[in-house]
Amino acid sequence: MLVEGDIRGVVICDFDNWQCLAGYEGWLTKEEMVGGGFLSSGVLIETAEIGIVHYALPDDEIALVARAEADPHP
């Protein structure tokens, strides 16, 4: 994914489909966060430059660069 201009990142959680990459399962929770509420929609994208970014709604600035291949040996 390209986010915020030319910064590359990886979608680590998809809250609309309640899925995440292995190792990020802790983000899929209905427990209240500091300040109230919980992440229930959108995606989390991890980048090296700006860390983890949450997009609650579709954003025209995000562009798919490549789709990860499914692991044939889950």
C-alpha positions as CSV (number, residue, x, y, z in Angstrom):
1,M,0.0,0.0,0.0
2,L,1.1,3.6,-0.6
3,V,-0.1,6.0,2.1
4,E,0.5,9.6,2.7
5,G,2.2,10.3,-0.6
6,D,5.0,7.7,-1.3
7,I,5.2,6.1,2.1
8,R,4.8,2.3,1.8
9,G,3.0,0.1,4.3
10,V,1.3,-3.2,4.9
11,V,-2.3,-3.7,6.0
12,I,-2.0,-5.5,9.3
13,C,-5.7,-5.5,10.3
14,D,-8.9,-5.2,8.5
15,F,-11.6,-4.5,11.0
16,D,-14.5,-4.6,8.5
17,N,-13.7,-8.3,7.9
18,W,-12.3,-8.9,11.4
19,Q,-9.0,-10.3,10.0
20,C,-5.3,-9.5,10.7
21,L,-1.9,-10.8,9.9
22,A,-0.4,-13.4,12.2
23,G,1.1,-11.7,15.2
24,Y,-1.3,-8.8,15.2
25,E,-4.3,-10.7,16.7
26,G,-4.2,-8.5,19.8
27,W,-5.6,-5.6,17.8
28,L,-8.8,-7.5,17.1
29,T,-10.6,-6.8,20.4
30,K,-13.8,-5.4,21.7
31,E,-12.2,-4.1,24.8
32,E,-12.5,-0.4,25.4
33,M,-9.4,1.7,24.4
34,V,-8.0,4.5,26.4
35,G,-10.3,7.5,25.8
36,G,-13.2,5.2,25.0
37,G,-14.4,3.1,22.1
38,F,-12.7,0.4,20.1
39,L,-11.5,-0.1,16.6
40,S,-14.4,-1.5,14.7
41,S,-14.0,-0.4,11.1
42,G,-11.3,0.4,8.5
43,V,-7.8,-0.8,8.4
44,L,-4.5,-0.5,10.3
45,I,-1.5,0.0,8.0
46,E,2.1,-0.4,9.4
47,T,4.8,1.7,7.9
48,A,8.5,2.1,8.7
49,E,8.4,5.9,8.4
50,I,5.3,6.9,10.4
51,G,4.4,3.7,12.4
52,I,0.9,2.3,12.5
53,V,-1.9,4.4,11.0
54,H,-5.6,3.7,11.3
55,Y,-7.9,4.6,8.4
56,A,-11.6,4.3,9.6
57,L,-12.9,5.2,6.1
58,P,-11.7,4.7,2.6
59,D,-9.1,7.3,1.6
60,D,-8.3,8.3,-2.0
61,E,-4.6,8.8,-0.9
62,I,-4.2,5.0,-0.3
63,A,-3.1,2.9,-3.3
64,L,-2.6,-0.8,-3.6
65,V,0.9,-1.6,-4.8
66,A,0.9,-5.4,-4.5
67,R,-1.3,-8.1,-2.9
68,A,0.4,-10.7,-0.7
69,E,0.2,-14.2,-1.9
70,A,-1.8,-16.6,0.3
71,D,0.3,-19.0,2.3
72,P,-0.2,-22.5,0.7
73,H,0.7,-24.1,4.1
74,P,-1.4,-22.4,6.8
